[in-house]
Amino acid sequence: MSYKGIDKIFFGIICALVIGGAIMFTSSSLGILAKNESKFYGVIFNQFVFGLLGGCVAMFFTIKIPYKFWRTYSLYFFISSILLTALVFVPHVGFQHGGARRWINIFGLSFQPVEFLKIGFILYFAAWLSWVKSKISDWRFSVLPLVVLLGIIAAVLLKQPDTKSLILMASTSIVMLFVSGMPWKYILAVLVISLVGFGGLIMVKPYLLERVKTFMDPNYDPSGSSYQLQQSLIAIGSGGVTGRGIGQSIQKFNYLPEPQGDSIFAVIGEYKNSTISQSHKGTLSLLS
């Protein structure tokens, strides 16, 4: 196989992100080790074998596939990802964790199918925008299809519930419309529709209202809806400018929920820049 067509700079950035992410994930997962050793080794095994190694194998094969293949079969990928995500509601296949039913277990392997839905949606919507081309200025070929697609996705995700993934895909689609050359008046219309839709969700989903209140006032409910935010701020604040050092964060052990997942940014913020700051100190000591 020839790798002449690969953008070396882009490939290098991907490698750096993967390596850095693996180090950060391992450090953040030490909070699990302090509580449950067997769970820690299970998480590490799944992430490195199925995630890191499996991802590298998948990348090796997918870089051989021409992009036109994804455009041709994008609809099938999107439909398959919708059906896969809907499996979370099937008894003995989907299961609940952290108050939401977002996981499925197939042959002993647990994962969130919404991650496949994100890819399937982007592939299909990109293929659709590529097909309509000059018709992008016609709302019947741009805004209307997007509303239909997001409506289908919302029907599956809001039941779980998984509002953040829906908002992420909606935001991504608006950016895609902008890049494709859609007139500003339609983009603003989509933004207004999205804000109105989000406002409606807040009215019917009490937990969303709690999150909005927490966003507006981090001290709204320190022991309840604001707990994770409060502990994250403590973690980042305790790290300061130089950080505690990789593996030295404290909040991940007893305070931050899901330190290897939802709270990983706070863990990184607690030990951030320590290596850089220490190297700077060493350089200054040599110069002095």
C-alpha positions as CSV (number, residue, x, y, z in Angstrom):
1,M,0.0,0.0,0.0
2,S,1.2,3.5,-0.8
3,Y,0.9,6.3,1.8
4,K,1.8,9.1,-0.5
5,G,-1.7,10.4,-0.3
6,I,-1.6,10.8,3.5
7,D,-1.2,14.3,4.9
8,K,1.8,13.8,7.1
9,I,1.2,16.8,9.3
10,F,-2.5,15.9,9.9
11,F,-1.4,12.3,10.6
12,G,1.2,13.5,13.1
13,I,-1.4,15.6,14.9
14,I,-3.6,12.6,15.2
15,C,-0.8,10.5,16.6
16,A,0.1,13.2,19.1
17,L,-3.6,13.5,20.2
18,V,-3.9,9.7,20.6
19,I,-0.7,9.3,22.6
20,G,-1.5,12.3,24.8
21,G,-5.0,11.1,25.3
22,A,-3.9,7.7,26.3
23,I,-1.6,9.2,29.0
24,M,-4.3,11.5,30.3
25,F,-6.9,8.7,30.3
26,T,-4.6,6.4,32.3
27,S,-3.8,9.1,34.8
28,S,-7.4,10.0,35.2
29,S,-8.4,6.3,35.7
30,L,-6.3,6.0,38.8
31,G,-9.3,7.4,40.6
32,I,-11.1,4.1,39.8
33,L,-8.1,2.1,41.0
34,A,-8.4,3.6,44.5
35,K,-12.0,2.4,44.7
36,N,-12.2,-0.8,42.7
37,E,-9.1,-2.5,41.4
38,S,-10.9,-5.1,39.2
39,K,-13.0,-2.3,37.6
40,F,-9.8,-0.3,36.9
41,Y,-8.1,-3.1,35.0
42,G,-11.3,-3.8,33.1
43,V,-11.6,-0.2,32.0
44,I,-7.9,0.0,31.0
45,F,-8.2,-3.3,29.1
46,N,-11.3,-2.2,27.2
47,Q,-9.9,1.2,26.3
48,F,-6.5,0.1,25.2
49,V,-7.4,-3.2,23.5
50,F,-10.8,-2.2,21.9
51,G,-10.3,1.5,21.9
52,L,-6.6,2.2,21.1
53,L,-5.6,-1.0,19.4
54,G,-9.0,-1.5,17.7
55,G,-9.0,2.1,16.6
56,C,-5.5,1.8,15.0
57,V,-6.6,-1.3,13.2
58,A,-9.8,0.4,12.0
59,M,-7.7,3.4,10.8
60,F,-5.3,1.1,8.9
61,F,-8.2,-0.3,6.8
62,T,-10.4,2.8,6.5
63,I,-7.6,4.9,5.0
64,K,-7.6,2.5,2.0
65,I,-11.2,3.3,1.3
66,P,-11.9,6.1,-1.2
67,Y,-14.1,8.9,0.1
68,K,-16.7,8.2,-2.6
69,F,-17.5,4.9,-1.0
70,W,-18.7,6.7,2.2
71,R,-20.8,9.1,0.1
72,T,-22.4,6.2,-1.8
73,Y,-23.4,4.2,1.2
74,S,-23.9,7.1,3.7
75,L,-27.7,6.5,3.9
76,Y,-27.2,2.9,4.9
77,F,-24.7,3.9,7.5
78,F,-27.1,6.5,8.9
79,I,-30.0,4.1,9.1
80,S,-27.8,1.4,10.6
81,S,-26.6,3.8,13.3
82,I,-30.1,4.9,14.1
83,L,-31.2,1.2,14.6
84,L,-28.0,0.5,16.6
85,T,-28.8,3.4,18.9
86,A,-32.4,2.3,19.3
87,L,-31.1,-1.0,20.7
88,V,-30.6,0.7,24.1
89,F,-34.3,0.3,24.7
90,V,-34.2,-3.5,24.0
91,P,-34.3,-5.5,27.3
92,H,-31.1,-7.4,28.1
93,V,-29.2,-5.5,25.4
94,G,-29.4,-1.9,26.5
95,F,-28.8,-1.0,30.1
96,Q,-28.9,2.1,32.3
97,H,-25.9,3.8,33.8
98,G,-25.7,7.2,35.6
99,G,-29.4,7.8,35.3
100,A,-29.5,7.4,31.5
101,R,-30.1,4.4,29.2
102,R,-27.3,5.0,26.7
103,W,-25.3,1.8,26.7
104,I,-25.7,-1.6,25.0
105,N,-23.9,-4.9,25.7
106,I,-23.2,-7.2,22.8
107,F,-21.1,-10.3,23.3
108,G,-19.7,-8.9,26.6
109,L,-18.7,-5.6,24.9
110,S,-20.3,-2.5,26.3
111,F,-20.4,0.8,24.4
112,Q,-22.5,3.8,23.6
113,P,-24.0,3.4,20.1
114,V,-24.6,7.2,19.8
115,E,-20.9,7.5,18.9
116,F,-21.7,5.6,15.7
117,L,-24.8,7.8,15.2
118,K,-22.6,10.9,15.2
119,I,-20.5,9.5,12.4
120,G,-23.4,8.2,10.5
121,F,-25.3,11.5,10.7
122,I,-22.3,13.6,9.6
123,L,-21.5,11.2,6.7
124,Y,-25.1,11.3,5.4
125,F,-25.6,15.0,5.8
126,A,-22.3,15.8,4.1
127,A,-23.3,13.5,1.3
128,W,-26.7,15.2,1.0
129,L,-25.1,18.7,0.9
130,S,-22.7,17.4,-1.8
131,W,-25.6,16.2,-3.8
132,V,-27.8,19.4,-3.6
133,K,-24.8,21.7,-4.4
134,S,-26.3,24.9,-5.9
135,K,-29.7,24.1,-4.4
136,I,-28.3,24.8,-0.9
137,S,-29.9,28.2,-1.1
138,D,-33.3,26.6,-1.3
139,W,-34.6,25.8,2.2
140,R,-36.5,22.8,0.9
141,F,-33.1,21.1,0.1
142,S,-31.2,22.4,3.2
143,V,-33.2,23.4,6.2
144,L,-36.1,21.0,5.7
145,P,-34.0,17.9,5.4
146,L,-31.9,18.9,8.4
147,V,-35.1,19.4,10.5
148,V,-36.3,15.9,9.5
149,L,-33.0,14.3,10.2
150,L,-32.6,16.0,13.6
151,G,-36.2,15.1,14.4
152,I,-35.5,11.4,13.8
153,I,-32.4,11.6,15.9
154,A,-34.2,13.5,18.7
155,A,-36.9,10.8,18.9
156,V,-34.2,8.3,19.8
157,L,-31.9,10.4,21.9
158,L,-34.3,12.3,24.1
159,K,-35.9,9.1,25.3
160,Q,-32.6,7.9,26.8
161,P,-32.1,10.9,27.6
162,D,-28.9,12.2,25.8
163,T,-29.5,15.9,25.1
164,K,-25.9,16.8,24.8
165,S,-25.3,14.5,21.8
166,L,-28.3,16.0,20.1
167,I,-27.1,19.5,20.7
168,L,-23.6,18.5,19.5
169,M,-25.0,17.1,16.2
170,A,-27.3,20.1,15.7
171,S,-24.4,22.5,16.2
172,T,-22.2,20.5,13.8
173,S,-24.9,20.5,11.2
174,I,-25.2,24.3,11.4
175,V,-21.5,24.7,10.8
176,M,-21.7,22.3,7.8
177,L,-24.5,24.5,6.4
178,F,-22.3,27.5,6.8
179,V,-19.3,25.9,5.1
180,S,-21.5,24.7,2.2
181,G,-22.4,28.3,1.4
182,M,-25.9,28.5,2.7
183,P,-27.3,32.1,2.9
184,W,-27.0,33.8,6.3
185,K,-30.8,34.3,6.6
186,Y,-31.4,30.6,6.6
187,I,-28.6,29.9,9.0
188,L,-30.1,32.5,11.4
189,A,-33.5,30.8,10.9
190,V,-32.0,27.4,11.8
191,L,-30.4,29.0,14.9
192,V,-33.7,30.5,16.0
193,I,-35.5,27.2,15.4
194,S,-32.8,25.5,17.5
195,L,-33.1,28.0,20.4
196,V,-36.9,27.7,20.4
197,G,-36.6,23.9,20.3
198,F,-34.1,23.9,23.2
199,G,-36.4,26.3,25.1
200,G,-39.3,23.8,24.6
201,L,-37.0,20.9,25.9
202,I,-36.2,22.9,29.0
203,M,-40.0,23.3,29.7
204,V,-40.6,19.5,29.5
205,K,-37.3,18.2,30.8
206,P,-36.8,19.4,34.4
207,Y,-33.1,18.2,34.5
208,L,-32.3,20.5,31.6
209,L,-33.7,23.5,33.6
210,E,-31.4,22.5,36.5
211,R,-28.4,22.5,34.2
212,V,-29.3,25.9,32.8
213,K,-29.6,27.3,36.3
214,T,-26.2,25.7,37.2
215,F,-24.7,27.2,34.1
216,M,-26.0,30.7,35.1
217,D,-25.0,30.3,38.7
218,P,-22.4,27.7,39.6
219,N,-23.3,28.0,43.3
220,Y,-27.0,27.2,42.6
221,D,-27.0,23.7,44.2
222,P,-23.4,22.8,45.4
223,S,-24.5,19.4,46.8
224,G,-26.8,18.6,43.9
225,S,-26.8,19.7,40.3
226,S,-23.8,22.0,40.8
227,Y,-21.7,19.3,42.5
228,Q,-19.6,18.2,39.6
229,L,-19.0,21.8,38.4
230,Q,-17.9,22.8,42.0
231,Q,-15.5,19.9,42.3
232,S,-14.1,20.6,38.8
233,L,-13.4,24.2,39.7
234,I,-11.7,23.1,42.9
235,A,-9.5,20.7,40.8
236,I,-8.5,23.3,38.2
237,G,-7.9,25.9,41.0
238,S,-5.7,23.5,43.0
239,G,-3.6,22.8,40.0
240,G,-2.9,26.5,39.5
241,V,-0.7,27.6,36.7
242,T,2.0,25.0,37.0
243,G,-0.1,22.0,38.0
244,R,0.5,19.1,40.4
245,G,2.1,16.8,37.9
246,I,0.8,13.8,35.8
247,G,-0.8,11.2,38.1
248,Q,-0.7,13.6,41.1
249,S,-4.3,15.0,40.9
250,I,-6.3,14.6,44.1
251,Q,-9.9,15.4,43.2
252,K,-10.2,12.3,41.0
253,F,-10.0,9.9,43.9
254,N,-13.0,10.9,46.0
255,Y,-14.7,13.9,44.6
256,L,-14.9,14.1,40.8
257,P,-17.6,11.8,39.3
258,E,-16.4,9.8,36.3
259,P,-12.9,11.2,36.4
260,Q,-11.9,9.2,33.3
261,G,-15.0,10.4,31.4
262,D,-17.1,13.5,32.1
263,S,-14.6,15.0,34.5
264,I,-11.4,14.3,32.6
265,F,-10.9,17.9,31.7
266,A,-10.8,18.9,35.4
267,V,-8.3,16.1,36.1
268,I,-6.1,17.4,33.3
269,G,-6.4,20.9,34.6
270,E,-5.2,19.8,38.0
271,Y,-2.0,18.4,36.8
272,K,-1.5,20.6,33.7
273,N,1.7,22.1,32.5
274,S,3.8,20.6,35.3
275,T,6.2,19.0,32.8
276,I,6.6,22.2,30.9
277,S,7.0,24.3,34.1
278,Q,9.6,21.9,35.5
279,S,11.6,22.0,32.2
280,H,11.5,25.8,32.4
281,K,12.8,25.7,35.9
282,G,15.6,23.4,34.9
283,T,16.6,25.7,32.0
284,L,16.6,28.7,34.3
285,S,18.8,26.9,36.9
286,L,21.3,26.1,34.2
287,L,21.4,29.7,33.0
288,S,21.7,31.1,36.5
